[in-house]
Amino acid sequence: MPIKILGKLLSGRSGYIIGFVACFGLVGLALWIQTRYNLEPCPLCISQRIIFMSLGALFLLAAIFNNYPRFFATLQVLTALGGAGVAIRHWWIQAHHESMVADCGVGFDYMFENFPLKKAFTLIFRGTGDCALIDWTFLGLTLPQLGLIAFIGFGVYAVYLAKINTK
């Protein structure tokens, strides 16, 4: 009985709206953690936030254009996989911080203002010394690990929504 109620709640536009709210809610939570603990996000953290917002926008578009669940699920899963890749890269940098050069690097804004787009993206995904810092954890998990869990969860959720909304 509760499974049927959950299926009814998530079918149609409401499931996509929940995905939209959850994605932007995670970005809001990240901003709250940043201000509450006076943290400075690294380029990979900012990249993950941008990917969460992109994923949220895809959930919103899926709610508006509700007739294409498989198309939007494909875009959502690909976006979630991209976010998972960034989170894994960030986690790897944190796990190997001893072997990294302790370089704070330049800020996200500076990269895009002063370098060609290709060079800026190369610098972002290489990571910096800032990316290696573990300055906040929840239940023993770092922010990239929590982001990875969320990206995987959103990918699975997108597939589930496509399954229950396919006519």
C-alpha positions in Angstrom: 0.0 0.0 0.0 2.7 2.6 0.9 4.6 1.7 -2.4 1.5 2.5 -4.4 1.0 5.8 -2.6 4.7 6.7 -3.3 4.3 5.7 -6.9 1.3 8.0 -7.3 3.1 10.8 -5.6 6.1 10.5 -7.9 4.2 9.9 -11.1 3.6 12.8 -13.5 5.0 16.3 -12.9 5.3 16.1 -9.1 8.2 13.6 -9.2 10.2 15.9 -11.4 9.3 18.9 -9.2 10.6 17.0 -6.2 13.9 16.3 -8.2 14.2 20.0 -9.0 13.6 21.1 -5.4 16.1 18.4 -4.1 18.9 19.5 -6.5 18.5 23.2 -5.6 18.1 22.3 -2.0 21.5 20.6 -2.0 23.0 23.7 -3.5 21.3 25.8 -0.9 22.6 23.4 1.8 26.2 23.7 0.4 25.9 27.5 0.6 24.6 27.3 4.1 27.5 25.0 5.1 29.9 27.4 3.4 28.7 30.5 5.3 28.0 28.7 8.6 31.6 27.3 8.8 33.3 30.1 6.9 34.6 27.8 4.2 35.9 28.8 0.8 34.7 26.5 -2.0 37.4 25.1 -4.4 36.9 25.0 -8.2 35.7 21.4 -8.1 33.1 22.2 -5.4 31.8 25.0 -7.5 31.7 22.7 -10.6 29.7 20.2 -8.6 27.2 22.9 -7.6 26.9 24.0 -11.2 26.2 20.4 -12.2 23.6 20.1 -9.4 21.9 23.2 -10.8 22.0 21.9 -14.3 20.4 18.6 -13.1 17.8 20.6 -11.3 17.0 22.6 -14.4 16.6 19.3 -16.3 14.1 18.0 -13.7 12.2 21.3 -14.1 12.2 21.0 -17.9 11.0 17.4 -17.6 8.1 18.6 -15.4 7.2 21.3 -18.0 7.6 19.0 -21.0 6.2 15.8 -19.4 5.7 13.9 -22.6 9.4 12.9 -23.1 10.4 10.9 -19.9 13.0 8.8 -21.6 14.7 11.7 -23.3 14.9 13.7 -20.1 16.0 10.6 -18.2 18.9 10.2 -20.6 20.0 13.8 -20.2 19.6 13.6 -16.4 21.6 10.3 -16.1 24.3 11.7 -18.3 24.5 14.9 -16.2 24.5 12.9 -13.0 27.3 10.7 -14.4 29.3 13.9 -15.2 28.7 15.1 -11.7 29.8 11.8 -10.3 33.0 12.0 -12.4 33.8 15.4 -10.9 33.0 14.1 -7.4 35.3 11.1 -7.9 38.1 13.3 -9.2 37.7 15.6 -6.2 37.6 12.6 -3.8 40.8 11.2 -5.5 42.6 14.5 -5.0 41.6 14.5 -1.3 42.8 10.9 -0.9 46.2 11.7 -2.5 46.8 15.1 -0.9 50.2 14.0 0.5 51.6 13.6 -3.0 50.1 16.8 -4.4 51.9 20.0 -4.5 50.5 22.3 -1.9 49.4 24.9 -4.3 46.4 27.1 -3.6 46.1 28.0 -7.2 43.9 30.8 -8.6 40.2 31.3 -8.0 37.3 30.1 -10.2 36.5 33.6 -11.4 40.1 34.5 -12.1 40.4 31.4 -14.3 37.5 32.3 -16.6 38.4 36.0 -16.7 42.1 35.6 -17.6 42.4 32.3 -19.5 41.0 30.9 -22.7 38.0 28.6 -22.0 39.9 25.4 -22.8 42.7 26.4 -20.4 40.3 27.4 -17.7 38.5 24.0 -17.8 41.9 22.2 -17.8 42.9 24.1 -14.6 39.5 23.5 -12.9 39.6 19.7 -13.4 43.3 19.4 -12.5 42.3 20.5 -9.0 44.3 22.7 -6.7 45.7 22.5 -3.2 42.4 23.9 -2.1 40.6 20.9 -3.6 42.8 18.6 -1.4 41.6 20.1 1.9 39.0 18.2 3.9 37.5 21.0 6.0 34.0 19.6 6.6 32.6 16.1 7.1 29.2 14.6 7.9 29.0 11.0 9.3 32.7 10.6 8.3 32.0 11.4 4.7 33.6 14.4 2.9 31.6 16.8 0.7 32.8 15.0 -2.6 31.8 11.7 -1.2 28.3 13.0 -0.2 28.1 14.7 -3.7 28.9 11.3 -5.3 26.1 9.6 -3.4 23.7 12.4 -4.4 24.7 12.2 -8.1 24.2 8.4 -8.1 20.9 8.8 -6.3 19.6 11.4 -8.8 20.7 9.1 -11.7 18.7 6.2 -10.2 15.8 8.5 -9.4 15.7 9.8 -13.0 15.6 6.2 -14.4 12.8 5.4 -11.9 10.8 8.5 -12.9 11.1 7.6 -16.6 9.9 4.0 -15.9 6.8 5.1 -14.0 6.0 8.0 -16.4 6.4 6.0 -19.7 3.1 5.4 -21.2 
